Amino acid sequence: MKSFAFALIMLISSTLIAQSKKELVAQVAQLKAEIEKLKSEIVELKKPKEVEIKNEHQRASYGVGVIMASNLKSQGGDSLDVEVLSQGIKDFYENKTLKISQQECMPIVQQYMQAAAVEKSETMKKENLAFLERNKTAAGVRVTASGLQYKVVSSAGTGKSPLATDNVTVHYVGTTIAGVEFDSSVKRGQPATFKLNEVIEGWTEGLQLMKEGDKFIFYVPQELGYGERGAGGQIPPFSTLIFEVELIKVN
C-alpha cells in the first residue's frame, strides 16, 4: 500500500514538474517576443522624424538650415556634430538654460573653425598635388615649365594661334578633380568670347599653345587657377581644375 501511495505521489509530482516546465518555456517565449517588440519600437522612436514642408514659413526655415550648413561646410565645419548643433539652436530658441553661455560660444567657435579651415586646406592641397603627380605620367599628358598640364584631344593643324592680348572664342567644359562640373559653355549652347590676358593664368598660357580648331584638355594647378580663394561655392580653395577647351576662333 505504501509503495502504491509513493508511486502515485511521484507520478503526480512528475506531471506537475512537466506542466511547470511547459509553462516556463511558454513564458520565456512570450518574454522574448515582448523584448523583440520593444526593441523594434525603440528603433522606430530613434529614427529621425521626417520634416514636412507645407508652407512658406517652413520653406524659409528649411532654407536657412541649408544655407547655414553650406556655409559651415565650406569653412571646414564638416566634422561638427549635427545633433548637438541642432540642440544648441533649439535651446536658444526655446529660452532654455544654455549648456555653454553665449559669451563663451564665440571664442570656442572661432578657434574650432579656424583649426578646421586650416585642416581642410591642407587636405585639399595634398589631394590636388597627388592628382597632378599621378596625372603628369598619364598617356598623352604634357607639362609646361609653369606646371600646367595639357593633353591634345584633336588637332586641326592649321589656323592661327592667339597671343595673350587677343580676343578668343571658345567652347569649354570645366570640372574639378572629383568630376563635379562647375561651368560649361557647351551646356549653355553659347561659345564664350574674352580677352586672353583677362582670365586665369592657366587659360592664358594654355590657349596660346592651340590653333583654331584644336581641342585640348587643360589640368590647371591651383597656382594658375583660383588659388587659396577658390571661386564661389563651386570651386573650393586650392582646386586643380580640368577644362576641355575647343578654340573656335582668334578674333
C-alpha positions in Angstrom: 0.0 0.0 0.0 2.8 2.4 0.9 4.6 1.5 -2.3 1.4 2.3 -4.3 1.0 5.7 -2.5 4.6 6.6 -3.1 4.3 5.7 -6.8 1.2 7.8 -7.0 2.9 10.8 -5.4 5.8 10.5 -7.7 3.5 10.3 -10.8 1.6 13.5 -9.7 4.9 15.3 -8.9 6.4 14.5 -12.3 3.2 15.6 -14.0 3.3 18.9 -12.1 7.0 19.4 -12.9 6.4 18.7 -16.6 3.5 21.2 -16.6 5.7 23.8 -14.8 8.5 23.4 -17.3 6.0 23.7 -20.2 4.5 26.8 -18.7 8.0 28.2 -18.0 9.0 27.6 -21.6 5.9 29.4 -22.8 6.5 32.3 -20.5 10.1 32.6 -21.7 9.0 32.6 -25.3 6.4 35.2 -24.6 9.0 37.4 -22.8 11.4 37.1 -25.8 8.6 38.1 -28.2 7.8 41.1 -26.0 11.5 42.1 -25.8 11.8 41.9 -29.7 8.7 44.1 -30.0 10.1 46.6 -27.6 13.4 46.7 -29.5 11.6 47.4 -32.8 9.6 50.2 -31.1 12.8 51.7 -29.7 14.4 51.6 -33.2 11.3 53.4 -34.6 11.5 56.0 -31.8 15.2 56.6 -32.5 14.5 57.2 -36.2 14.7 60.9 -37.1 11.3 62.4 -37.7 10.9 63.4 -41.3 10.2 67.1 -41.6 7.2 68.1 -43.7 7.4 71.3 -45.7 3.9 72.6 -46.2 4.0 76.4 -46.2 6.2 79.4 -46.8 7.3 79.6 -43.1 8.6 76.0 -43.3 10.2 76.6 -46.6 12.1 79.6 -45.3 13.1 77.7 -42.1 14.4 74.8 -44.2 16.2 77.2 -46.5 18.0 78.9 -43.5 19.2 75.5 -42.4 20.6 74.6 -45.9 22.4 78.0 -46.1 23.9 77.6 -42.7 25.1 74.0 -43.5 26.5 75.1 -46.8 28.5 78.0 -45.2 29.7 75.8 -42.3 30.9 73.0 -44.7 32.7 75.5 -47.0 34.5 76.9 -44.0 35.7 73.5 -42.8 32.9 72.6 -40.4 32.3 69.1 -41.9 33.1 67.4 -38.6 30.6 69.4 -36.5 28.1 67.2 -34.6 24.8 68.0 -36.3 22.7 66.7 -33.4 24.4 68.8 -30.8 24.3 71.8 -33.2 20.6 71.4 -33.6 20.2 71.1 -29.8 22.1 74.4 -29.4 19.7 76.2 -31.8 16.7 74.6 -30.1 17.8 75.5 -26.6 18.4 79.2 -27.6 15.1 79.5 -29.4 13.2 77.9 -26.5 15.0 80.2 -23.9 16.3 77.2 -22.1 19.4 77.3 -19.9 22.4 77.1 -22.2 24.9 74.4 -21.6 27.6 76.9 -22.7 27.0 80.6 -22.2 26.6 82.8 -25.3 29.7 84.8 -24.3 31.8 81.6 -24.2 30.5 80.3 -27.5 32.2 82.9 -29.8 35.8 82.2 -28.9 35.2 78.4 -28.8 33.6 78.5 -32.3 36.3 80.8 -33.8 39.1 78.6 -32.5 37.4 75.5 -33.8 36.5 76.9 -37.2 40.0 78.3 -37.8 41.6 75.0 -37.0 39.1 73.1 -39.2 39.6 75.5 -42.1 43.4 75.0 -41.9 43.0 71.3 -41.7 40.6 71.3 -44.7 43.0 73.5 -46.7 45.9 71.2 -46.1 43.8 68.2 -47.1 42.8 69.9 -50.3 46.4 70.8 -51.1 47.6 67.2 -50.6 44.7 65.8 -52.7 45.3 68.1 -55.6 49.1 67.7 -55.6 48.7 64.0 -55.5 46.3 64.2 -58.5 48.8 66.3 -60.5 51.6 64.0 -59.6 49.7 60.9 -60.9 48.3 62.7 -63.9 51.6 64.0 -65.3 52.6 60.4 -66.2 49.3 59.6 -67.9 49.3 58.8 -71.6 49.5 61.9 -73.8 49.8 64.4 -70.9 52.5 67.1 -71.3 53.7 69.5 -68.7 54.9 73.1 -69.2 57.6 75.0 -67.2 54.8 76.7 -65.1 53.3 73.3 -64.1 50.3 73.5 -66.4 49.4 70.0 -67.7 47.6 69.6 -71.0 46.6 66.8 -73.4 45.8 67.2 -77.1 42.3 65.7 -77.8 42.3 66.7 -81.5 44.4 69.0 -83.6 43.3 70.7 -86.8 47.0 71.6 -87.6 46.0 74.8 -89.3 44.7 78.2 -88.2 46.0 80.9 -86.0 47.4 80.7 -82.5 46.4 83.5 -80.2 48.6 86.0 -78.4 47.9 86.9 -74.8 46.4 90.2 -76.0 44.0 88.6 -78.5 40.3 88.0 -78.1 39.3 84.4 -78.5 36.1 82.5 -78.9 35.9 79.0 -77.3 33.7 76.2 -76.2 34.6 74.6 -72.9 33.6 72.3 -70.0 35.1 72.8 -66.5 35.2 70.2 -63.8 37.0 69.6 -60.5 39.2 66.5 -60.0 36.2 65.0 -58.2 34.4 65.2 -61.5 32.0 68.0 -60.4 31.1 70.1 -63.4 31.1 73.8 -62.4 30.8 75.6 -65.8 30.0 74.7 -69.4 29.5 76.9 -72.4 28.6 73.7 -74.3 25.6 73.1 -71.9 24.6 76.8 -72.3 24.8 76.3 -76.1 26.7 79.6 -76.4 30.5 79.9 -77.0 32.4 82.3 -74.7 34.4 85.3 -76.1 37.0 87.0 -73.9 40.4 88.7 -73.9 43.0 86.1 -73.2 45.0 88.0 -70.6 41.9 88.7 -68.5 41.3 85.1 -67.5 43.1 82.7 -65.2 46.8 82.2 -65.9 46.3 78.5 -66.9 44.0 79.6 -69.7 46.2 82.5 -70.8 49.1 80.1 -71.2 47.3 77.1 -72.5 45.3 78.7 -75.2 48.5 80.1 -76.8 49.6 76.5 -77.4 46.5 75.9 -79.5 45.5 76.7 -83.1 42.0 77.4 -84.3 40.0 74.2 -84.5 42.1 72.4 -81.8 40.6 70.7 -78.8 42.8 70.3 -75.6 42.3 69.3 -72.1 44.0 71.5 -69.5 44.8 70.4 -66.0 45.3 73.7 -64.2 47.2 73.7 -60.8 45.7 76.0 -58.2 48.6 78.4 -58.6 47.4 79.0 -62.2 43.8 79.0 -61.3 41.9 80.5 -58.4 44.4 79.6 -55.7 43.6 79.8 -52.0 40.5 81.9 -52.5 38.6 79.4 -54.8 35.6 80.8 -56.7 32.2 81.0 -55.2 30.7 77.8 -53.8 31.6 75.6 -56.7 35.4 75.8 -56.8 36.9 75.2 -53.4 40.3 76.8 -52.4 43.4 75.1 -53.8 41.5 73.3 -56.5 43.1 71.8 -59.6 40.7 72.5 -62.5 40.2 70.4 -65.5 39.0 72.2 -68.7 38.2 70.6 -72.1 38.6 73.5 -74.4 37.9 73.9 -78.2 39.5 77.0 -79.7 36.9 78.2 -82.3 38.3 81.5 -83.4 41.1 84.0 -82.7 39.4 87.4 -83.2 
